[in-house]
Structures are given as C-alpha cells and as structure tokens.
Amino acid sequence: MKIREKVFAYITKGSHLLVFRERGFEGFGLQIPAGTPEEVESLEHAVLREAVEETGLDSLIVVGHLGSVRVDQSEYGIDEVHRRHFYRSSVKKKPLNRGIMWSQIQA
C-alpha cells in the first residue's frame, strides 16, 4: 500500500481562523489550505507553499506542528494511506482583504 504525505494549514490572525470555499467545489463546504509535498520538499516548506498558492497571502510563518494522523483511503477505493500533518500558521503582517473569509475561533 502506498503512503502519501499530506499537509494542512490552520492559518490564524488573532482569534480568527482562515477558511475558504473553493470555486467549483462549493459542495465540499469550508476548507483550509492543504496539499501534497513535492518529492524533495520538507513538510514545513510544503505547508507554506500550499497556503500561499491557495490564499495568495505571502507573509505566512509556521507557528508549530499540531500533530499527524494516518488515514487509510481503502474505504474510498484508493490503495494508499495518507499521513496527514497539521500545522498552525500565522500572518506576519496585516493581509490585504482579497475576499478571504476569517471565522472566529470559539474556545
């Protein structure tokens, strides 16, 4: 069974979390930036690259690694396991409002 690495970015600004609806995939609901690292790319670099590509924000930093889980994809007819790595990121400076949706985090 193939193992595929995946990265997810929980991007915060104060007490707000960045979420979005992807055009053409609105039925998937709210999402966070995520993707697959390239072969020679570190997980931290990959999560920043994916976040920049999907949000247009260019002033992001990785705050920390939140954890990782293994998810077997066989129930979806895919012969692979995803190792999903979750990171908290933050913006270094005030971002321009580009239609990005920031949702309040409830503690």
Number of C-alpha atoms within 10 A of each C-alpha: 10 8 14 14 16 20 24 25 26 21 23 20 17 10 11 14 19 22 20 18 15 14 7 7 9 11 9 9 10 13 14 18 21 22 18 17 19 11 7 7 12 10 20 19 15 21 29 24 18 19 24 15 13 15 16 13 19 15 13 18 16 17 14 12 14 12 10 14 11 14 13 15 14 11 7 8 7 11 12 15 16 17 16 19 20 21 22 18 24 20 17 12 11 9 14 9 8 9 8 15 14 15 14 13 11 7 4
